[in-house]
Amino acid sequence: MALTDELAYMTATELAMRIRRRQLSPVEVVEACIARIQQRNPSLNAFVYFGFDDARQRAQAAEQAIMSGATLGPLHGVPTAMKDLFDFKPGWVSTFGGVRALKDLIVDLYCTYAERMEQAGAILLGKTNSPVMGFRGTCDNYLFGPARNPFDLSRNTGGSSGGSAAAIADGLVPLAEGTDGGGSIRIPASWCGVYGYKASFGRVPLISRPNAFGGDTPFIFEGTLTRTVEDAALGLMALAGYDPRDPFSLAEQVDFLSAIRRSISGCKIAYSPNFDVFPVDERVADVVRQAVKAFEEAGAHVEEVRVGIQRSQRELSDLWCRLIMPLNLAAFETFKQQGLDLLTDHRQDFPPQYLDWLDKGRQMSALDLWHDQEIRTEVYDAIQNTLGSYDLLITPTLACLPVENASDGNTMGPTQINGEPVDPLIGWCLTYFINFSGHPAASIPAGLAEGRLPVGMQIIGRRYADADVLAASATFERLRPWHETYQLCARRPL
């Protein structure tokens, strides 16, 4: 079965429905996706591990289940992909974001995404490109090289879930895993023109061992990248739910698919063009400024606000880097206990900027961490206070357009925007504030800027009000549909 553009860009929702009705075969769909990946991935570099043999076996089993009348999961037979970072499926290689020394490492564990997607009937085709240890907002590494943006192959996808975002925009799979510790779902969603959803902290379980509490400083999330809001809601229905292995896991059950049909008429929406402190490229600012008007058309009241951020953007991006260092240092200690001293024997496998932060992290005291949490609290309070008066908060997702890829495996973001210096690792991302606070947030395609490059708009909801974010996202999608933009990707040269 040749994978036509129509089938390539079919939603996960429609694929699941057609498979359930026996209008499409899971075997045919998986083979079609594999054929498209083999044809288009060499220029894209989105997939870095191919689990095609496993996928074919699961597709055969999925077809047999349909023919036998077995109970089917909500994503039965639907192809998907997972990240190559802190994300595991038994028997599959895990390079932790393209670390050369780990190119053959197999971790026989399941991450939440792989475990729950397979329980829902989805079929994993492989793993997607990520930066080393996920420590930057771009997607590049020394082992595999950069993930290339389907809208312009000379440019980066954003990270850390960059390969997943590229695979979605290019029609390789209908939904894919994103993880988010500083914006890693929302950043590549913005640059690749797809929908990235990060649920409230605790909504999707995060299984972390040996430290079960390792995902709270900053808040770390698992979620999805999709081309439609409905697919994100469907994916969240599969991923969300209590898990006793996660001490923060929520037991609340929510019908997220019903949420996307809700009206937002009468909602109060706060709009911040720069989160108070970020320099934002005017090309980005203009697209988002125009996009926000859609909510007024839907009957919502939109008001430009100051959020109340008191610190400079550079002080806060440095804070994020410090807060995530204990988790990173602990990972290297775990490898060392297993006989692999990466920072002594394979130091050249890590970018110099990352090594600098590891050195700074080692010098931090418990009191330093305590004071950093106090600064984090200031950001939390500012966002909470804003959402005490408004239902939603809207900002640009990123401050700049996609950057060009480097040739040395070390692509970074801009060093300045509008003449103001920013940290090239993450200082141009208006996303990591929400990893300080734990609110639900999405990046939704707001439109195309100069050079037909995508721009994302961030929609932030009150704590645990995921349904509000999804309702607003679905309203925007109906009023400002973006799906035609993927024709730019479909027609790109291979």
N, C-alpha and C positions, 0 to 999 in steps of 0.2 A: 504494500500500500504506500504510494508516494504521498508524502506529507505536503499537502498544498498549503498555501498561505492561510487559507480559511481555517483549516484544521490546526495549523500551527498556532494561530491566535485564538483558538476556541478557549473559552473559560473552563476552569476546573469544574465549575457548577454544571455547565452544559455537558462536558465530557462524562462526568459521573452519571448524569441523567441518561445520556444515550447508551452508556455501557450497561446501566441497570435495565434499560428497555431492550437490550440486545440489538441495538442499532449500530453499535460499535463493539468490536472485540478488544479486550485488554491486550491480547497478543499483538493485534494489528496496531493499536495505538502506541504501545511500547516500541515496536519495531520502527514505526514511523518517526518517533522521537529520536531513537538511536540514529536513524539515517540522517536526520536533520543535524544532530550534534556532530556527527562525523563529517558532514559537509561544511558546516558553518563555524564550528568551534576553533579550527586551526587559526583563523584570523582574529577570533574574539578572545581566546584564552580564558573563557569563563569556567569550563570544567577542567579540573586538574587530576581527577581520579575517575576512572570509568568502571562502574559496577554492572556492566551490561549482562554478564552471565547470571549474576544473582537476579537482576531485573527480569530476564527472560524466564527464569524458573518461577518467579513470583507471578508473572503474567499468565503462565500456563496454569498455575494453581488458581489464580483469580478467575480464569475462564471456566475451569472445572467447577468452581463454587457457584458460578452463575447457572451453569447447565444442571447442576444438582439441586437447585432451589435453596441453597444455604442462605442464612441471614447475611446480608451484605452491609459493610460499613459505609459511612457517608461519602467516602472518597475511594470507593472500591474501583481498582484498576487505573486510577489517575496517576500519571507520572509526576514525580517531584525530585528535588535535589536537596542535599544538605551541604553545609559549609565544611571546609577543611581548616578548622581552627580548634576550639575546645569542644569538638562535636564528634561523637563516636557511634559506630555501628560495628558489631563484632565481625572480625575478619577483614575489615577495611583499613587501609593505611590512613594514618593521622600525622601530618607533618607540622601541625601547630602554626599554620600560616607560612609554609614554604621554608622551613628550617632545613638546610641541606643535610645536617647530621641525622635528621629524623625521616629521611625520604622513604625508609622501609619500615617504619615503626607501625605496629598494629596494636591497637588498644581494644581488648575484647569487652567493651562496655557499650551501653546504649545511652545516648543523650535523650532528653525529653522529646525533641523533634522527631528523631528517627523512631523511637519507641512508639509514640502516640500516632504518628502518621501511618506506620505499618498496622497498628491496631485498627485504624480507621479504614484500612484497605488500600492506601496509597502505595505506590511502587517507587522506591528510590533508584535513580539511574546512576548516581555518582556524587562526587563532592566538588565544590566550587572554590574558586581562587579567593585567597584572603592575604592580608599583609602579615608579616612576622609577629606572632603573639597578639595580633589585633591592635597594635599600639600606634595607630595613626588613622587619619580620616581618608587616606587614599588606599588603593589596592595594588600592591607591588611587593615582590620579594626576590631574593637571590636565586631561589630554586626554579621557579616557574616564570618569573617576569610579571609584567603588569596585566591586569584585566583591562581590555580595551572597550571603550564606550561604543555601543552599537550605533549611536547617532553621529559619531566621528571617531574612527579607529585610532586617530593620532592622540586622542584624549583619554583620560582616566575615567573609571567608573565611579570613583569614590569607594570608601571602605568603612568597616572592614568586610561587609557582605557584598563586595563588589562583583565577584563572579556570579553570585545568585541574581543580583539585579540585572546584569548583562544578559543572563540566560532568559530571564523573564521578558525583557524588552525585545529580544531577538527571536522570541517564539520557540525556544528550545524546550521549555517546560512551562506549565501554566501557573505553578506556584513553587516557591523554594524557600529554604530556611534563611532567616536572618537572625543574628544575635546582636545585642545592643548593650554596650557598656559605656558608650559616650556619644552614641548616635549611629551605630553601625548598621542599623536597619534603615534609618531615615536619610542618612548621608547619601548612600548609593541610590536610594529611591529617587532622591532629588535630581542627581546628575544623570540618571538613566531614564527618567520620565515614567517611573512606575509607582505603585502605591505601596508604601511601607508602613506596617502597623506594629506599634510597640504597646502592649497592653499595660494596665496598672501592675505595679509590683505585687507579685503573689498570685496573679491571675493564671499565669502559666507556670507550672512548677519548674524549679531549677535544681537539679540534683547535683550536689557538690560534695565530694569526699577527697581527703579525710576531714575537711572542715565544712560541715553542713551550712555554716553561716557565712561562707565566703563570697556570696553574691550580693552583699548589701553595702559595700563601700568601694566604689559607688554602686548604686543599684544596677544589676545586670539582668538582662531579659532574653528570652527566646521568643521568636515570632515569625512572621511571614513577609515575603515580598510577592506581590501579585499584580495583575493588570487591572483588576476591578475591585471595588469595595466589597461586593457580594462574595467574591472568592476569599477575601481576607476574613470576613465574618464566618464563612464556612470553615476556613482553616482554624480560626480561633475556637470554634465549637469543638473541633477535634483535639486541640491542644490544651484547652483550659480545663480546670478541675482539680480537686484536692489530690495530693500525693503525700502520704505520711513521711516520706523521706525528705521532704522540704519543710523546715520549721516555719516558713512564711507562707505556705501554700493556702490559698483561699478555698473554702468549701462551697461558696455561693455558686448557684447555677443560674446562668443568664441566657436567654434566647437572643443571641446577637443577630441572627438572621431577621428576626422581627424588628430589631432596632433600625435597620437600614430603611424601613418603610415609614418611619416616624417623620412628622413635620417638625421643622425648626422655627416655624412662625412664632414670633414673640420672644425668641431667645435673645439674651443679651450677650454680645460678643465683644471682647476687648481685642483691639488690634494694636500690636507694637511693631513698628517697622524695623526695629533694630535691637530689641531686648534692652533698650536704654544705652548700651555701651559698645555695641559692635559697629565698626564701619562696614557698610553694605554697598557693594557695587551697584551703581544706579541702574544698570541693565537688569539686575535681579530685582531691585527695589520696585522698579516700574511694573514688572510683570505681576508681582505679588500685590501691589497697590491696586491694580486693575482687577485682579482675581477676587479680592475681598468683597468687591461690589456684588458678587453673586449672592452672598448671604443676605444682603439687603433686598435683593430681588425676591428672595424666598420668604421675606417677611420678618427677618431678624433685625435687631437694632445693633449696629456696629459703631463703636466709639474708639477713637485712637487714645491710647493711654500711655503713661509711664508706669512701668512695673515696680520700680523702687529698688533697682539693683544699685548698690553703693560702691562696689569694688570695680576696678578696671577689668576689661576683658582679658588682658594679659595676666593679671593676678589670678583670675578665676580659671584660665586654661592651665596655668601652672598648678593650681590647686587640684584640678582633675588628674593631672599626671602624677602628683604625689599620692593622691588617695588610692589610685589603682596599683601603686608599686608593691604593697604587701602581697597582693594576690600574685603578681608576677614573680616576685622573689621566692614565694612559697613553691611555685611551679618548678623553679630550678632546683630547690632543695629536694623536691620529690624525685626529680630525675637523678640527682646526685645519690640519693639513697638507693636508687636502682642501678647504680654503677655507671651513670653517664654524667660526667662533669662537663656540661655544655659550655659554661663560661670560662673554663680553663683550657679545655682541649679543642673547642670549636668556637672560640670567641669571634672569629672572622665571619661566622654565619649570621651575625646580628648587626643591624645598622648602627652607626656610631651614635646617632641621636638616642636610640633606645638604650645603648650601653651607658650613656651619660646619665639617664634617668635612673637606671638600676644603681649606679654608684651613689646618686643623691638619696635614693630610697634606703640604702644601707646605713646612711648617716642619720636618718630620722629617729627620734625618740618617741616613746609613748606619749609624752607631753606634746610633742609636735603634732602627732595625729589628733590628739584631743583638741588642740587649737584649730586645726584644719576642719574638724567637724563643726566647730563653732562658726567658721566662715561659711561652710556649707549650709548651716542652719539659716543664715541671713538670706541666702538665695531661696531656700524652702519657704521661709516666711513671706518673702516678697511675692512669690508665685501664689501661695495660699491666700494672701490678702487680696490679690487681684481677683482670684477665682471665688473669693467670698462675695464679691459684688457682681461678677459676670459668670455666665454658664461656660464659656469657652474663651481661650486665649489663642490668637492667631499671630504668627510671626513668619518671616522667611525661614526656610529650613537651613539654608547656607548663605554665606555672605558673598559668594563668588560663583562664576561659571566653571565648568570642568577644566582642569589644568591639563597641559600636554604631558604625555608620558615621558619619563626619563629612559635612558638606555642602559643604566647601570643597576637596575633592580631596586632603586631607592627613590622612587617618585614621591614628592612631597607637595603640599599645598602652597599657596602664595605666602611670601614673607611680608607683604604689605597690601593693604586695600585702601584706596582713596588717600594714599600717602601715609597711612597709619600702620606702624609695624604690628604684625600678628604672628603668633606661633605657627609655623608651617605644618606642624603635626595635627593640631586640632583647633587652633585659635580662630579659624574662619567658619566654625560650625556652631550654629545657634541651637545645638541639640543637647550638649552635655549637661546643661542646667537641669534637664528633666531626668537625668541619671543621678543628679543630686537629690531630686525631690520625689521621684517615683510615680509621677502622674502618668495617665495614659496619653499617648501622642501618636500622631500619624504624619507622614509626609505625603502630600497629594500633588500630582502634576498640576501646576498652576498655569503653564503655558510655555511657549518657546521664546527664547531671547535671540540676540544677535548670533548669526551663524546657525540658526535652527537648533540651538542647544537647550535642553530642558531646564526648567526652574521649578523647584519644589516649594510648597507652602506648608508650614507646620501648623497642625491643629492640636491644641492641648486641652484636655478636659480635667474636671475635678477628680480627686482621688477616687478610684473605683467606678467612675462614671464612663466606662468604656462605651456604653450604649450611646451616650451623647456625642462622642467623637465619631463613631460610626454613622450616626444619623446625619451629622453635619457633612461628613465626607460623601455619603451617598447623595445628599441634596446637591452638593457641588458637582458631583459626577453627572447628575442629570442635567444640570444647567450649563455646565462647561465640559462636555465630554472630550476626552483626550485620545480616544482609541485610534483615530485616524493618523495620529503622529507616528504610530508604529510602522506605517508604510515607508517612512524614511529609513527605518532599520531593515525592513524586508527587502528593499531595493538596493541596499548597500552592496558594493563589490565584495566578492569573497577573497 
